[in-house]
Amino acid sequence: MEWYWWVLIVIGVIAIGWLKLKLFSAWQAKRKAQAERIEEDDE
Protein backbone atom coordinates (compact mmCIF):
# COMPACT_ATOMS: atom_id res chain seq x y z
CA MET A 1 0.00 0.00 0.00
CA GLU A 2 1.15 3.50 -0.73
CA TRP A 3 2.04 5.79 2.17
CA TYR A 4 -0.88 8.16 1.54
CA TRP A 5 -3.39 5.38 2.22
CA TRP A 6 -1.90 4.97 5.69
CA VAL A 7 -2.19 8.72 6.24
CA LEU A 8 -5.86 8.66 5.19
CA ILE A 9 -6.54 5.67 7.46
CA VAL A 10 -4.92 7.41 10.45
CA ILE A 11 -6.86 10.63 9.77
CA GLY A 12 -10.09 8.61 9.48
CA VAL A 13 -9.46 6.78 12.75
CA ILE A 14 -8.70 10.04 14.55
CA ALA A 15 -11.84 11.68 13.09
CA ILE A 16 -14.06 8.76 14.11
CA GLY A 17 -12.55 8.70 17.61
CA TRP A 18 -13.07 12.46 18.02
CA LEU A 19 -16.67 12.19 16.81
CA LYS A 20 -17.41 9.31 19.19
CA LEU A 21 -15.90 11.25 22.08
CA LYS A 22 -17.94 14.34 21.19
CA LEU A 23 -21.19 12.36 20.93
CA PHE A 24 -20.48 10.42 24.13
CA SER A 25 -19.85 13.60 26.13
CA ALA A 26 -23.05 15.18 24.74
CA TRP A 27 -25.02 12.03 25.60
CA GLN A 28 -23.53 11.96 29.10
CA ALA A 29 -24.38 15.64 29.69
CA LYS A 30 -27.95 15.01 28.52
CA ARG A 31 -28.31 12.09 30.95
CA LYS A 32 -26.90 14.20 33.81
CA ALA A 33 -29.33 17.03 33.07
CA GLN A 34 -32.23 14.59 32.96
CA ALA A 35 -31.17 13.03 36.28
CA GLU A 36 -31.00 16.47 37.90
CA ARG A 37 -34.45 17.31 36.56
CA ILE A 38 -35.86 14.09 38.03
CA GLU A 39 -34.26 14.86 41.41
CA GLU A 40 -35.84 18.34 41.40
CA ASP A 41 -39.26 16.83 40.67
CA ASP A 42 -38.90 14.41 43.61
CA GLU A 43 -38.30 17.20 46.11
Secondary structure as UniProt FT lines:
FT   HELIX           3..42
//
